[in-house]
C-alpha cells in the first residue's frame, strides 16, 4: 500500500478490482464505508461476481476474469481522449516527456526483442535516448513522437469502449459510466483510491495488472496524495512483512536482491545496483544501496564480515536463474532434484496449483519436514482420500516429520499489515502439548547443523560456522532481540556526514533509523526499511497513541510505519512544483520556505527546495514511470494477454497465447486446455469466503458449521443449460483433475458475451481439504494450471477452463 487502511476515509472514489474487501477484508472495509458516509465518496466494484462489496457499491460492472488490463488500458485511453488528465502532475512527476530510443516497437502483441525459444525479451531497446551529457533526453512539450506520452497514446488507442466490451464482456454503457466517474478524479481536488488483492496478482500477467492501474492513477495525479494511491489488500496479516524481510528466493531483506552467478564479487554486484541519476541534480536513493547491503551483511556475519573479504559477499548463494519460486522448486522436486523440503507455516498441497503434480513432487522427496500448529494436508499428502486424491501410500518412500509450532496468538512479536504498519503483539496464551515457537525450532536446527559442520567440515562451512548469533540464550532467541537486530546497531560511533561533531549513535547503541547506516562496516541492520522500529526510544512498534493531529487517520504515533514512520509514500507528489498542496483541504506536506513540513514524514530531503529533486526518489529519473526501462520481463507497457486457458482467442493479438514471457515449464503445455476449447468451455476462478480464513478455520467447529461443505457457484442460465439442480451435486474437471461439490445456483454470477461468444463463469471457493472439522473437499487447486506471472511467478489461480456436469452424489 502506498497509503494506509485508515487513509481510505479521505478518498472521493474507491475502485475495487481484483479484490473483494467487504468479504475478504471486512475490518478494513470499514474505512470505505466511512468515506462514503462522511465524504460522500463513491464506490465502484468491477468483478466477475456480484459480491458483498458490490452490494454496497454505487456502480457494479461485470468483467471476465483475466481481462483487467484491457479494462484499465481502456480507462487510460478514455482519459487521454477526453483530456481528463492532471497535466501539470503528469509533465512534472512522470516520465511522459522522456524520449525512448530508436528501435523500440510493439507489434502484433509483442514488444521489440522477443525470443520465442527462450520465452524472454532482449530489453535493450526498452530504454531512453541518452544525450551527450549522459542524461536522458526529455521533451517537455510532449511533441516528440518517441516520447513516452505519445507511445502510450498509441499503445492504448486500440482499447476503445467497444474493444473493452468485446474482450471483457463488460457492457459498453457500464464501462463508460465507470470511465466518467474515474475521469472526474483528474481534478487536483478529487482523489481516487485503488483497492486490489489476489484477484489481480494471481495471473500470468499479475504484475502488469497492478502497473496498469498505477499508470491510470499517475495520469490522474493520485499517487502520493491523501485518499489516493495503490492499495494492496494482503491475504494474511503479515504477507507485507514476508516480502519486506526478503522471504522470496531472489530477495534479501528490504528489497535488496541476491547476487547472480555473473557477479563474482561485491564490485560487480554493486555495478548494477547504484542506479546513477538520469537527470541533473536528481537524487537516486538507491545510491545508498551499498550502505544497506553492508549493514545487512554485518547483521548476518558480524566480525566475520570485513572489508578484506567484501563483507562476506562469498557467503551468499549466487542465483543461476531469476529465482527459485514455488513453481520452479516443485518442478525441480518433480524431476527428483530436491531431496528435502522444510515447509514452515504453509500448506503447499492446498495452496499450489495442479495438486496432482504437487502430490507427485512430494512423493519424490527423501524428507519432508512440516512446521505448523495445525494438521495439514501437506503433512499427510501420502494418505489416500479417494478418487480426487488417489495415491498409493505403500509406494511413497518420503519420510515425513511434523514439528508442532505455536500459533501467532501464542507468540510475542510484530505483524506488518497491508499499510506497512509494524504492530507489536503480545502472547495471549501458552502453547499446548509439545508445540514450540518457530524461533526455538529454527535455533535448535541451526545450532545442531553448526555443530555437525564444526565436527565434520564440508565443502564450504563458513556461512554456517560464522553466522552471527548474538542472543542471550542461543537456543531460544527472543522476539525483542530479533527486532533490535533488524533495527540495527552502531558497531562504532556514527556521526553525521555533514557535521562530524554531531553523534547519531554511540558504539553499541541502537540506530535511530536508516539514515545512520554506513558502508564501512560501522553499522549493522537486518532490514534497512525497518530501521527505527526498535531504537533507543524503545519499541516503536508497541506504540498505541491514538492522537490524530489533522484528523485524517494518519495516527503518526500508533505503531511504526516503514520507512521512517512515513504514512503516505511519495508524499512530495501531494504538492505542486512550488511546494503547495494540490488540494489545500487534503494537505500532506508543504514547503514553508525553508523546509518541508506537515503531519507526515516528508518523502524527500527536508530541505530540498521545490524543483530541485523529483518526488519519486527511488527511481533514478526522480519521476514515476508510465514506461519501464526493462524492469518488467513482459513489456514496458502492460498489454492484454489472455489467460493461458481462455474461452476466446485474444482479439488484440490472436497469434499470441497467454503472456509470452510467463513462467511455463517444459512438459506442462500439454496440461493446458486450448483457447476456445470445446472440451472445457467454462471460465473458472477461485476466491475466499468471509466465514473461513484460508485453510486454518476448517479446523474450528464454529466456522465449519457456518460453511461446512465445499461448493461451487454457477449462474441460473448455466444450471438450466446443464440440468443442474440448486444444491445438487456436480463434477467439475479440468485438464489436470476433477472435484465433486454442491452447486450453488445464484443470480450473483451471470454469463457474459465476449467476442460474440457466451461465456459462463464457475466460481470455486478454496477453503476445504481432508483435514479439520469441516466436511471433506478438494478445492480449486485440483484444477488450476501450473503457470506463473512473468515477473514474480505467482501462479495463475484466477482464470482457467473447466467443464461441469450434474452427478448423483459425491465421488468417493
TORDREN-540776 format. One record per residue (C-alpha): residue in three letters; y, z, x. Coordinates in steps of 0.001 Angstrom, whole numbers, plus 524288, in hexadecimal, padded with zeros to 5 digits. Each point is the difference from the previous one (the first is absolute). Layout:
BEGIN
ALAYZX ...
END
This chain:
BEGIN
UNK800008000080000 UNK80D837FCC3804F4 UNK8053D809EF7F651 UNK7F95580BA27F9A9 UNK7F99F803797F335 UNK80BC8808087FC20 UNK809747F4E780305 UNK7FA0C7F7977F53F UNK8085F807CC7F687 UNK80BEF7F8A680572 UNK7FB967F24A7FC97 UNK804847F6897F57C UNK7F3777F8157FF77 UNK7F2088037480378 UNK7F6697F4FC80251 UNK7F1C88041F80068 UNK7F7387F53D80538 UNK7F3318022E80701 UNK7FF4980DD57FAD7 UNK7FF29808897F405 UNK8081580C0F802D7 UNK7FECD806637F28F UNK7F134800B280146 UNK7FD6A8004C80EA7 UNK80C10807FB803FE UNK80390807BC7F3CA UNK807D580A8780722 UNK8080F7F5FE80768 UNK8024B7F82F7F3AB UNK808AD80B067FB06 UNK80AFF7FA8E8087E UNK7FF157F3117F8BA UNK8015A8070B7F314 UNK80B98807B38057C UNK806C17F359803F8 UNK7FDC37FA827F26F UNK804AB80C507F91E UNK80BA5803628089E UNK804E07F2CB804FC UNK7FB327F6D37F58A UNK7F7757F94680A24 UNK7F6E37F5387FB85 UNK7F1A27FEBE8035C UNK7F8C07F33080216 UNK7F12F800038016F UNK7F8D47F3EB804C4 UNK7F14B801F07FF30 UNK7F38C7F9407FB66 UNK7FE0580B5E7F66B UNK8090E806837F66A UNK7FFAF80D5680696 UNK805C680D4C7FCEB UNK80B307FC2A808FC UNK802057F3ED7F7A4 UNK7FFCB808397F3AB UNK80D068064A803B3 UNK805E07F3CF80621 UNK80B8F7F8407FB22 UNK7F8EE7F38080372 UNK7F1BB7FD27802B4 UNK7FBD77F31580606 UNK7F19C7FC78801A9 UNK7FB937F9C080CB3 UNK7F3277FB158058F UNK7FB8E8088180B33 UNK802187FA2080D75 UNK80BFE7F7F17FC34 UNK80AF8809AA802D1 UNK805DC7F7E780B02 UNK8022C7F46A7F707 UNK806AF809137F63E UNK808AB8063C80A67 UNK803B07F34480696 UNK803527FB2B7F261 UNK8096B80B747FEA6 UNK806127FCF680D3E UNK801837F1C87FC0A UNK80655804137F32D UNK809BF808ED806EC UNK803AD7F582809DE UNK8013B7F5527F5C7 UNK808698088D7F734 UNK8083E805DD80B09 UNK7FAE880DA57FD52 UNK8008D8040680E3A UNK807B180AF48066D UNK8059E7F674809BB UNK807BD8093E808A9 UNK7F3D88084F801EC UNK7F76D7F4198027E UNK809377F9DC809F3 UNK8027E80CA68075C UNK7F319807487FEED UNK7F5577F5937FFD0 UNK7FC187F4F180902 UNK804227F5D17F5E2 UNK808E27F94D809ED UNK7F67A8000180B61 UNK7FC207F24580406 UNK7F1617FD5980132 UNK7FB9E7F78580B4B UNK7FBD87F1D57FEAB UNK7F1AE7FE237FCD9 UNK7FE9880A0D7F549 UNK7FA867FA187F38C UNK7F9138038C7F36D UNK7F8127F5607F980 UNK7F4867FF7F7F67F UNK7FE6980EBE80033 UNK7FFB58017F80EC6 UNK80A4880408809E0 UNK801507F91280D16 UNK7F61D803A880A66 UNK7F3F7801E97F78E UNK7F2B07FFA4806B4 UNK7F58D7FE2B7F5B2 UNK7F4B58034380918 UNK805FC80D1F803B3 UNK805B0802847F273 UNK80C61803D380743 UNK80D6C7FAE8803A1 UNK806FF7FCCB80C9A UNK80CA8806D47FC3A UNK808997FA9280AD7 UNK807DF7F7CF7F652 UNK8028680BE07F757 UNK80BCA80460807CF UNK80EA67FEBB8012C UNK807597F63280802 UNK804D58074980C01 UNK80D467FC518056A UNK804657FE9380E22 UNK804A080E2D7FF93 UNK7F213804AB7FD6C UNK802E4804287F215 UNK7FB757FA717F305 UNK8087F7F5457FA5F UNK80694803EA7F33C UNK807367F7857F630 UNK808A9809257F81E UNK803837F4ED7F6BF UNK7F1B97FE387FC0B UNK8020F7F14F800F7 UNK7F5D97FCD380A6A UNK7F3F17FA407F945 UNK7F759807BB80946 UNK8065580D287FD72 UNK7F719809D17F946 UNK807907FF827F335 UNK7FE277F1627FE36 UNK7F1D18007D8042B UNK7FDE680AD37F606 UNK806B27F8397F549 UNK7F7397F469802BF UNK7F3E38088F800DC UNK801C98068C7F2B5 UNK804EE7F3F17F8B3 UNK7F2637FC937FB0F UNK7FEC780D1B7F910 UNK807377FC3E7F3AE UNK7FDF7807AB7F356 UNK7F69E7F53D7FBDC UNK7F8268014280CA5 UNK7FFC380EC87FED3 UNK7FA657FEAD7F24C UNK7F6147F60D804CE UNK7FB2F808B980B21 UNK801BF80DBE7FAA8 UNK7FDAE7FDE07F18F UNK80CAF807477FD4C UNK806C27F9797F479 UNK80C6C7F9388045B UNK808A1807AB7F6A4 UNK7FA9180CE98051E UNK8021E7FBDB80E0F UNK80DF27FBD87FD51 UNK802FF80CFE7F97A UNK7FAC18071E80C09 UNK808387F71080897 UNK80C61802B07F83E UNK7FE3080EC3800D7 UNK7FCDE7FF8780E87 UNK80B777F6F5802EB UNK8099B809C17FA37 UNK7FCD5808CE80B8A UNK806AB7F6A480976 UNK80C728075D7FCC3 UNK803DF80A1980A54 UNK800FD80A0E7F50A UNK7F2287FDB27FB03 UNK7F36580407806A6 UNK7F1E77FC2C7FDB6 UNK7F42A8070B80564 UNK7F28B7FA488023E UNK7F40B8087C7FDB1 UNK7F3187FA65804A2 UNK7F289804CF803A4 UNK7F2727FAD98030F UNK8018E7F5387F600 UNK808297F93E80A62 UNK7F9B38048080C96 UNK7F1D07FD1D7FC7B UNK800CC7F140800E8 UNK7FD637F5F180A84 UNK80ED47FE4F800A9 UNK803C080E0E7FCC9 UNK80A008017580AE3 UNK807177F3E77FB37 UNK800348054F7F20D UNK8083580B2E80517 UNK808657F73880893 UNK8033C7F7657F470 UNK8059080B777F866 UNK806FC8050580C38 UNK8068D7F2B480158 UNK80426800697F1BF UNK805A080D9C80207 UNK807747FB4680BE9 UNK806937F49D7F927 UNK803C08099D7F52C UNK805638099780A22 UNK7F6D280AD87FBC9 UNK7FA70804F680CEE UNK8062B80C48805AC UNK806D3803DD7F361 UNK7FDE280AF87F660 UNK7F7017FBF57F51A UNK7FB537F4198078B UNK7F5AA7FD5D80A18 UNK7F1C97FC8280192 UNK7F7F880B477FB28 UNK7F166800608026E UNK7F813808DC7F725 UNK7F58080578808D7 UNK7F262801917FA6B UNK7FDED80D5080668 UNK809BE80AB4802D8 UNK7FEE67FDD480EB4 UNK7FDAD7F16B8017F UNK80DDF7FEE280558 UNK7FC4F80A4380A10 UNK7F39E7F8A48037B UNK8077C7F4058045E UNK80AFB807FF8061C UNK7F6CB806BB80985 UNK7F8FD7F37F80392 UNK7F2CA8011E7F95C UNK7FE777F14980080 UNK7F7C67F8D0809DD UNK80B957F972806A8 UNK80A3780ACF7FF26 UNK804A580BCC80773 UNK807FA80A7F7F8ED UNK80DA47FC1D7FBB6 UNK7FC787F1997FE3B UNK7FE257FDBA80E74 UNK7F5037F674802BD UNK7F4028007780894 UNK800137F72680BE2 UNK7F81E7F3867FFBF UNK7F7227FB3280AC6 UNK80A947F6CE80529 UNK8089E80BC78033F UNK7F9888061B80BFB UNK80AFD8095980364 UNK80BB4806ED7FA17 UNK8098E7F5B2804D6 UNK7F8A87F5367F8E7 UNK7FECD8087D7F3EB UNK80E8F802E57FFA6 UNK803F27F1E28027D UNK7FD7A7FC747F1B9 UNK8049380C977F9BA UNK80DDD80265804B0 UNK805A27F6087F676 UNK80C237FAF4806C2 UNK80B927FF3E7F67E UNK802107F2727FA6C UNK80E9C801697FDA4 UNK80B0C8050B808BD UNK8024480EC27FF8A UNK7F488801FB7F6B4 UNK7F73F80BDB80186 UNK7F14B7FDF37FF58 UNK7FAB280DA47FDFF UNK7F2AE7FBD7804FE UNK806547FF8880D63 UNK7FC6580E6D7FFBF UNK7F1AA7FC3D7FEBB UNK7FCAD8046E80DBE UNK8056680DA27FD07 UNK7F778800FA7F3F3 UNK7F3FE7FADE80713 UNK801288084280C4E UNK8028680C3D7F7FA UNK7F3F17FD057F7DF UNK7F7C17FE5A80C52 UNK804FF80D22804FB UNK7FBFC806487F325 UNK7F2867F9E18014A UNK7FD40801E880E6F UNK809B280A26804E6 UNK800828016180EB7 UNK7F6047F50F80190 UNK80A4E7F6347FB46 UNK808DC7FD4480B98 UNK809407F53C80466 UNK7F61E7FCA880A9B UNK7F5687FC7E7F62A UNK809147F9A37F601 UNK7FF4480C867F7FA UNK7F14F7FE737FE25 UNK801927F2647FA59 UNK7F23C7FC798046E UNK7FA9080AC17F755 UNK8035A7F8217F3E5 UNK7F6647F6017FA8B UNK8047B7F1D5800AC UNK7FE377F7CF7F3C9 UNK7F88E7F34080155 UNK802D77FC5B7F1C0 UNK80BEF802AC7F76E UNK7F98B80C377FA98 UNK7F32D806417FC45 UNK80319801187F19D UNK7F5C98046A7F629 UNK7FB997F2207FD40 UNK7FDF27FCD580E6A UNK7F98180D2A8029D UNK7F6297FE917F503 UNK7FD7B7F1CC80383 UNK7FCC68047B80DCC UNK7F78D80AAA7FA31 UNK7F9397F5857F7EA UNK7FD227F89C80C95 UNK7FA2380C428062F UNK80B338018F809B2 UNK803CC80DD97FBD6 UNK7F69580B6080163 UNK807BD80BA67FB00 UNK809BC801427F502 UNK8078180CBD7FE42 UNK8054D7FFB37F21C UNK80A5E80A877FE6F UNK80546802E37F271 UNK7FC9F7F27F7FB17 UNK7F62E7F9E27F6B8 UNK7FDD37F2B18062E UNK7F4FC7FBB37F70C UNK808DD801987F43E UNK80CC47FBC380641 UNK7FC777F38A8075E UNK7FD687F2927FA13 UNK7F2B07F9C47FDE1 UNK7F7CB80C4A7FEFA UNK7F3BF7F83180313 UNK805557FCB580D70 UNK804B980DEC80239 UNK7F292805807FCAD UNK7F95D7F63C8090A UNK809B88036A80AD4 UNK7FDCB80EAA7FEE7 UNK7F1677FD7280037 UNK8010B7FA5F80DCA UNK8064B80C1280607 UNK7F8E4809A68088B UNK8089C80B437FB7B UNK80956802397F4B0 UNK8081480C8080041 UNK80760803577F380 UNK80AA780A6B7FFE0 UNK803C5802DA7F1F8 UNK801C280B5B7F684 UNK7F8487F8A17F58D UNK7F3057F91E7FEB7 UNK803127F19B801E1 UNK7F8E77F35D7FD3F UNK801FE7FC4C80E41 UNK7F7F680B9A804AE UNK7F5637FC1F7F659 UNK800CA7F1418013A UNK7F1697FFB0802F8 UNK7FC3C804FB7F27E UNK7FAAF7F65C7F60C UNK807DE800537F37E UNK7FA367F48C7F8F2 UNK8037B7F1D37FE30 UNK80E1A8014280466 UNK7FCF0807C180C54 UNK7F2407FB5A802B7 UNK7FC47804C580D96 UNK7F3568040C8064C UNK8023C80D658063D UNK7F3987FEF4807FC UNK8054C7F3F6806F3 UNK80CD28067980417 UNK7FF89806AD80D3C UNK80E34804C68003F UNK800DE80E8E802A7 UNK80A478065D7F758 UNK806B580CCC8035E UNK80925806557F61A UNK80A748095A80500 UNK80621807487F481 UNK80EB4800EA801EC UNK80AFB806BC7F8D7 UNK8083B7FA707F525 UNK80EA07FE99802AE UNK8029E80B977F6F5 UNK7F8238088980955 UNK808317FC3280BDF UNK80D688028D80587 UNK807397F3CD80404 UNK8091E7F55A7FB77 UNK7FF167F4427F71E UNK8092A7F4588015B UNK803117FA567F2B7 UNK803EA7F2197FCA2 UNK80E518034680237 UNK7FD5C803FF80E3E UNK801A880E787FCE8 UNK7F797808F580871 UNK7FD0C80B907F734 UNK7F8D580BD08054C UNK7F5A38068C7F7C4 UNK7F84780C6680195 UNK7F1A8802667FD6D UNK7FDC0803A27F1DC UNK7F2078049A801BC UNK7F4E3801E680981 UNK7F59B7F59F8022D UNK7F292801E97F9F3 UNK7F316801248073C UNK7FF8D7F9A880D57 UNK80BFA7F7707FE04 UNK8091A7FF7C80BC6 UNK80D7D7FA5B80233 UNK8005C7F2158052B UNK807B8804C780BC7 UNK7F54B809CF80351 UNK7F55D7F5AF7FEB7 UNK807557F63480860 UNK8032380A4480A42 UNK7F1B4803DD800EE UNK7FBB77F1DB80187 UNK80A6B7FDB280A5D UNK7FCA480C0880808 UNK7F1807FCC37FFDF UNK8028B7F1E4803D4 UNK809078045B80AD3 UNK7F5918091080566 UNK7F5E97F50F7FFB8 UNK809497F6F180755 UNK8030C80ACE809B6 UNK7F18E8021E802D9 UNK7FAE57F22E7FF23 UNK80BC57F7888034D UNK800B57F2687FA47 UNK806247F2AE8020F UNK80DB58053B7FDEB UNK8006780E4B7FB8E UNK80E488024C803BC UNK806137FE4A7F250 UNK7F6D880A5E7FA89 UNK800598095980B7C UNK80ED67FF6180141 UNK80388800AF7F1A9 UNK80ABE80A207FE84 UNK7FA8E80B5A7F81E UNK80A4880ADB80018 UNK7FB89808357F470 UNK7FEC380EBB8005F UNK7F2177FEEF7FAEC UNK7FAEE7F2F280527 UNK7F552800047F5D0 UNK8090F802297F486 UNK80DB97FA1B8011A UNK809858049A7F597 UNK808357F7317F75F UNK80C5F805ED805D7 UNK7FBAC7FCE780DE8 UNK7FD037F1E97FC70 UNK80CE77FE8F7F8B4 UNK807AB804DD80BC5 UNK7F8857F6C8808E3 UNK8037A7F4C97F6F2 UNK80E558043C7FFF0 UNK8009A8001880ECE UNK8044D808DD80B0A UNK808D37FF8280BCA UNK7F7548007080C17 UNK80C45801658084A UNK80DF2802E17FBF1 UNK805577F47B7F848 UNK80E857FD118004F UNK8089F7F67B7F8AB UNK8007D7F2F680717 UNK80E7A7FE8F7FCAB UNK8035380E02803E7 UNK7F670805D1809F7 UNK8062580D6C7FE4F UNK7FB15800647F1F3 UNK7F229805497FF1C UNK7F8207FA527F4C1 UNK7F3AC807E7802AC UNK7FBF88096C80A83 UNK7F2E17FE81806A3 UNK7F4FA804A07F73C UNK808147FF6E7F38F UNK7FD787F7A87F41C UNK8082C7F3AD7FF5D UNK80ADB7FF337F5D1 UNK7FC707F1F47FC8B UNK7FC2C7F2C38057D UNK80D6C7FD8F805FD UNK7FC0D809A480AA2 UNK7F3F67F83780429 UNK7FFC67FAE080DEB UNK7F79A7F61A8073A UNK7FEFB8074680CF1 UNK7F5548096D7FBBD UNK8093380B3B7FCDE UNK7FCCD800057F16D UNK7F3BE7FFB17F7D9 UNK7FF257FBD57F1C6 UNK7F4137FCFF7F7BD UNK807507F7807F633 UNK80E157FC648029B UNK803D87FD727F1D5 UNK7FB9A80DE87FC8E UNK807E98065080AE1 UNK808CA80A427F9DE UNK7F5F4804307F5FC UNK7FCC280CC78072D UNK80A418035980A34 UNK806C580C3280509 UNK806428019D7F290 UNK7F26A801F97FA83 UNK7F69D7F8AE7F759 UNK8092E7F6A77F923 UNK7F4D67FAAB7F7E7 UNK7FF2480D417F958 UNK80E2F7FFF57FB73 UNK80188801B87F162 UNK80EC27FFF77FDE9 UNK803237F8C87F34A UNK80E697FE4380353 UNK804617F2367FC27 UNK80E597FECE80409 UNK802F37F2E97F9B7 UNK7F660801B67F4C3 UNK7F8DF7F36E802F9 UNK7F28C80577802D0 UNK8013F7FF7A80ECD UNK7FC6080E77801C6 UNK802DD7FF5680EBB UNK7FAEE80DC3802A6 UNK7F3177FE4A7F8EA UNK7F50D7FD93809DC UNK802497F5B280AA9 UNK801527F1637FE45 UNK7FD087F70880B51 UNK807067FB26807A0 UNK809F880A9B8033F UNK7FFA88056B7F20B UNK805D77F3327FB0A UNK7FDDB7FE0C7F166 UNK803ED7F1A87FEA3 UNK7FC197F67380AA3 UNK809F47F5C580466 UNK80ABF807BC7F92C UNK80A6A7F97F80881 UNK7FDD17F4527F6F2 UNK80515808207F48B UNK80DCD7FDAE80548 UNK8075A7F344801D5 UNK8050E7F9FF80C8D UNK80B4A809AB8003F UNK7F70380B847FE24 UNK80381802A57F1C7 UNK7F569801B87F5C9 UNK7FCAA7F3B17F878 UNK7FF50808D07F417 UNK8090580BF0800F8 UNK7F829806CA7F55D UNK7F3A37FEDD8081F UNK805338032480D7E UNK7F5E98038580A4E UNK808057FFC380C94 UNK80D8F7FAC580362 UNK808627FDE680BFA UNK80AD880A218004B UNK807827F9B080B2E UNK7F9148076C80ABB UNK7F1CB8011F7FBCD UNK7F62F7FD797F542 UNK7FF0480B437F67D UNK7F9B7803197F2F3 UNK7F4E7807997FA19 UNK7F5677F88480738 UNK7FD397FE9480E80 UNK806547F3128042C UNK7F6407F578803B5 UNK808F27FBCD80B10 UNK806958066D80B92 UNK809E0809677F9BE UNK80B847FA5C8078F UNK7FC2F7F18D7FF84 UNK80BC57F9537F9FA UNK7FE107F6F07F455 UNK7FD107F252804CD UNK7FB788047880D67 UNK7F1A6801F07FCC8 UNK7F8037FA3F7F4E9 UNK7F9AC809377F639 UNK7F1E27FC178028F UNK7FF19805C280D95 UNK7F1207FF2A800D7 UNK801537F12580090 UNK8059D7F9A480C3F UNK808967F7CE7F711 UNK8064680C227FA22 UNK7FE597F98B7F2C9 UNK7F4DA7FF1F7F65C UNK7F6DE7F4767FF9F UNK7FED97F5F17F561 UNK7F8747F83D80A48 UNK7F6C6806E080980 UNK7FE8C7FBAE80E1F UNK7F1367FF7D800FF UNK7FE4380E217FBB8 UNK7F7587FBF77F49A UNK7F35B7F8D7802CF UNK800AE7F7A37F3B9 UNK80DDC7FAF27FFDD UNK80E658032D8021B UNK802147FE937F14C UNK7F6A48044D7F559 UNK7F9117F4AE7F944 UNK7F7487FFCC7F41E UNK7F1A97FFB480388 UNK7F59C802187F5CD UNK7F64880B1E80199 UNK7F3AE7FBB080720 UNK7F979800457F2CB UNK8092E7F9D97F61F UNK7FE4F7FACD7F233 UNK808DA7F46680347 UNK803067F75D80BA1 UNK80CFE80304806B7 UNK80A557F78C7F927 UNK8092E800DE80BBB UNK7F6087FCFD80AAB UNK7F3697FAEA7F9CE UNK7F9757FD6C80D2B UNK801CE80DD980523 UNK7F5FB80A1D7FBED UNK804B880E0080060 UNK80924804ED80A83 UNK7FD327F6F080B94 UNK8018480B35809BF UNK7F8CF80A8D7F84A UNK7F5368083B80600 UNK7F3277F90E7FCF3 UNK7F3218016480744 UNK7F6517F55B8030C UNK7F52F800357F5FF UNK80838806477F560 UNK805607F3147FAE4 UNK7F31F7FDC57F917 UNK8027980C907F86F UNK80C887FACE7F9D5 UNK800167F9567F2D2 UNK806617F2AD8004B UNK80DCD7FE827FA64 UNK7FF9F7FD287F15B UNK7F199803AB80020 UNK7F85D7FD347F38B UNK7F5C1809FA80435 UNK80A2180AD38016F UNK80B197FC767F6B1 UNK806D680D217FE2E UNK80A7D8066D80874 UNK7FCDC80E3B80318 UNK8080C80AFC805AF UNK7FDFE80E6E80311 UNK808B580BCF7FDA6 UNK800C180EBF7FE4C UNK800C2808D47F427 UNK808A780BDB7FDFA UNK7F484808D57FCE1 UNK7F9337FDEA80D14 UNK804318008280E2C UNK7F87B7F5888075C UNK7F2148050B80238 UNK8030780E8A80082 UNK801AC8044B7F204 UNK7F3377FA677FB02 UNK7FAA380C97805EC UNK808848080E7F6B4 UNK7FA41802247F28A UNK80D50800267F945 UNK803A27F2A280566 UNK7F2507FAF67FD70 UNK8014E803FF7F1C9 UNK80D127F8ED7FEB3 UNK7FACB7F36A80620 UNK7F1408017F80073 UNK7FB317F2288010F UNK8021B7F36580767 UNK806687F5997F7A2 UNK806DE7F2FC80101 UNK80B927FB2B7F81E UNK800467F2A77F993 UNK808747F94C7F5EA UNK7FC777FE7A7F1C6 UNK7FFC77F15380224 UNK7F60E800B980B13 UNK7F7B18099F7F84E UNK7FFA37F6907F489 UNK7FD037F474808CD UNK7F48C806F380689 UNK7FAFD807B67F458 UNK8030E80D208064A UNK8011880BAC7F6E4 UNK809F480AC4801B8 UNK7F96680AF6807DC UNK7F4577F71A80205 UNK7F9057FE4C80CEE UNK803557F4AE808EA UNK7FB527FAC280CE4 UNK80AAE7FB8580955 UNK7FC1E7F87680C23 UNK805E37F89A80B67 UNK7FA847F88A80B97 UNK7FD8280D268068F UNK7FA468091C7F5D6 UNK7FEA8804757F20B UNK803A480BFE7F7EA UNK7FDE5804897F21D UNK80A8C807587F8B7 UNK80554803317F2A3 UNK809A07F5FD7FABA UNK80D6E804A67FC11 UNK805507F53C7F756 UNK80EC2801577FFF5 UNK80CCB7F9AA7FC46 UNK805818049380D27 UNK7FA1F7F414806B6 UNK802B67F2687FAE0 UNK7FBD07F2B480508 UNK809F47F833807A4 UNK802097F16B80111 UNK800907FBC480E3E UNK8016A7F1B2803B5 UNK7FB607FC2F7F278 UNK7F3DB8089180091 UNK7FD2D80C687F837 UNK7FD9780B1B80992 UNK7F94480C587FB45 UNK801CA80C92807B5 UNK7F5AA80A89801FA UNK8053880D5C80405 UNK7F6CD809018078E UNK8038E80E52802C0 UNK7FA3F8052E80CB4 UNK7FCD780E777FEC3 UNK7F159800A37FDA5 UNK7F473800E680946 UNK7F2C48067F80097 UNK8046C80DA88042A UNK807C8809CF7F81D UNK800D6805177F223 UNK803CA7F3297F994 UNK7F5F47F6347FB54 UNK7FA7D7F685809E3 UNK807CD7F39580239 UNK801897F65C80B0A UNK80E0F7FB6E7FF6B UNK807427F39B803BA UNK7FC347FFED80E52 UNK7F27B7FB487FC76 UNK8076F7F3907FCC2 UNK80BDC7FEC7808EE UNK800CB7F5D880B0F UNK7FF9C8030480E80 UNK80D297FA2A803C9 UNK80C8980660804A8 UNK80EA47FE798014F UNK804447F7B680B7C UNK808C680A85805DD UNK7FA6380D6E7FD2E UNK7F2787FB9C7FB8A UNK7FFE8807C77F354 UNK7F4C97FAA57F7B9 UNK802B47F7757F427 UNK7FB9D809777F562 UNK809AB7FBC47F5AC UNK7FC497F1E37FD1F UNK7F2327FA5F7FF56 UNK7F7497F85D7F6D0 UNK7F532805177F738 UNK7F7C17FC817F45C UNK7FCF7808FC7F4A9 UNK7F5DC800A97F541 UNK7FB8D809D57F5C2 UNK7F37180788802C6 UNK7F8228097B7F7D0 UNK801D680BBE808D5 UNK80231804B580DF1 UNK7F7C17F99D80A81 UNK7F76B80A838060F 
END
